[in-house]
């Protein structure tokens, strides 16, 4: 997951989630509100397991819809 970094820190420091539901730059302390997260196209923001703000492009995700198989004896059914 690519991280969303702070422009005030020349893009070198990521944002970390805080208990007050805001994100804070790990370098300069600049606060980022969720409505201020501006992403392109089909990108969605997310938080890593260690609390860092990042994003993912929906186009890169796998299509996980269930496949259907056809069995000569039992007919079509889910995988």
C-alpha positions in Angstrom: 0.0 0.0 0.0 1.5 3.4 -1.0 1.5 5.9 1.9 -0.1 9.3 1.8 2.6 11.7 2.9 2.7 15.3 4.2 3.3 18.0 1.6 4.7 20.3 4.4 7.5 17.7 4.9 8.3 17.5 1.2 6.4 14.2 1.0 8.8 12.4 3.3 6.7 11.8 6.3 3.4 9.7 6.5 0.3 10.5 8.4 -0.7 8.3 11.4 -4.2 7.8 12.7 -5.1 9.3 16.1 -7.8 8.4 18.7 -9.7 11.6 17.7 -10.2 10.2 14.2 -7.7 12.7 12.7 -4.4 11.9 11.0 -1.2 13.6 12.2 2.0 13.9 10.2 4.8 12.0 11.9 7.2 14.7 11.1 5.7 18.2 11.6 2.4 17.3 13.4 0.2 18.8 10.7 -3.4 17.5 11.2 -5.4 16.0 8.3 -9.2 15.6 8.5 -10.9 12.8 6.5 -12.8 15.3 4.2 -9.5 16.8 3.3 -8.1 13.5 1.8 -8.1 14.1 -1.9 -7.4 11.1 -4.1 -7.6 10.5 -7.9 -10.0 8.3 -9.8 -10.9 5.0 -8.1 -8.4 5.3 -5.3 -9.6 4.7 -1.7 -7.8 5.7 1.5 -7.1 3.1 4.1 -5.1 2.6 7.3 -2.3 0.1 7.6 -2.0 -2.4 10.5 0.5 0.0 12.1 -1.8 3.0 11.8 -0.3 4.8 8.8 -2.5 6.4 6.2 -2.3 5.0 2.7 -4.3 4.3 -0.5 -5.2 1.6 -3.0 -6.5 1.8 -6.5 -9.7 -0.2 -6.9 -8.6 -1.2 -10.4 -5.7 -3.2 -8.9 -8.0 -5.3 -6.8 -8.9 -8.8 -7.8 -12.5 -9.6 -8.8 -13.5 -12.0 -6.1 -16.9 -12.9 -7.4 -17.7 -16.6 -7.0 -17.0 -18.7 -10.1 -19.6 -21.1 -11.4 -18.7 -24.6 -12.6 -20.8 -27.0 -14.6 -20.8 -30.6 -13.6 -22.3 -33.2 -16.0 -23.9 -35.1 -13.1 -25.0 -32.3 -10.8 -25.4 -29.3 -13.1 -24.1 -25.8 -12.6 -23.2 -24.7 -9.1 -20.9 -22.4 -7.1 -17.2 -23.1 -6.8 
